[in-house]
Amino acid sequence: MVAQFYPKFETLIPASLFIGFCASGLWTSQGNYVTKIAEEYAVLKNLRSEIVSQWFFGFFFLCFHSSQIWGNLISSIILSGFKTNSDTAQQLNNTDETLNFDHCGANFCPAAGGKELKTMNGNKTVVDMSEKKAEVLQMQILTGIFVGCSILAGLVIFLGLDSLKRYGENEAKIMKTKWNSLLIATVAHWKNPTQLLLIPLATWMGIQEGFISGEFTVSYVTCGWGVQQIGFVMTAFGIAAATSSLLIGRMTEYVGRPIMFLTAAICNISCFITMLNWEPNPNEPHVFFIVTAIWGFADGVWSPQIRSLYGTIFKDTREAAFSNTCLWGSVGFIIIYLNATFVCMTIKIYIYLLILAIAMVGYFTVEFQTRKQKESLCW
């Protein structure tokens, strides 16, 4: 984050590599920690550990997704000095000109870059959205605030979080195991057929997170409404995702994880269908918020429930399992960012729909096998 004070190739690339390396260990530790304290709480209250794990992951992602709310509100307030596409449209109305947004949304192509908003006759360039840059001072203020939040978060964890020693874990042994053999254990975990079936699901988790923040914001919000509106639109995503994470953790106890996953998939498919048929423009701001809210609801299912699923199924190889979740989730992000450079939006949506379909087939196969094994044990 400090690299943002001097955003150059030579600072951003090493910083990206460093944060990716650290994030992998952080998410693996998070999954293992939440699962462990959920198990301890389940024993204490005489509850099923699988159900309590869903509650705990739901609450964790309530807090996690709330960062979308505060972070995007801060960004929007600081960057609100930009002129919007709506303002540009109003100026053109005063001169009998009309903006054409037919290159946005599903028609957005990286080759074109979404750089031009043209009049209906196609001859006049009105504004270059991709060249709009935040003022240096604004970006430094924004970066400073987020660096301060990161330091505060680190202090809260260091001072307030209980050690796993309290729950009978040998942390020194855990750290030695992580650094010496976690990579080998992660790769060896691919021999497990259940892990292989869940790879598309973990990949989809990364894709759906990357799509809403990296693709939708560029092809739809920035192109169709204005870059300064991203924070407000993504705030709606954060509210929906945070609320969904908490509620779904409780609802899953009564309706089951398969129903929740199917509901999330239907939400994503509905959003994709809308994106394929809707031309984003400043005159329909409610559509931006509705789409991101529905997507946020789905994310509130995927993020906590996939991690809870891994912690429940792979009890004996939990660290390797969570490491694989991070690995294949990162592959999903890689797919998003590679496609963002070369592939037009319509094609990308169809690719992601295919990956989602494969992920659901793999997941329901695992659910079927798991239930069959439980039934055989009962007999």
Helices and strands as residue ranges (DSSP letters): G 2-5, H 9-45, H 49-78, H 85-94, E 99-100, G 105-107, E 117-119, E 125-127, G 129-131, H 136-160, G 164-167, H 171-188, G 189-191, H 193-210, I 211-215, H 216-216, I 217-222, H 223-224, G 227-229, H 230-255, H 257-277, H 285-313, H 318-342, H 345-378
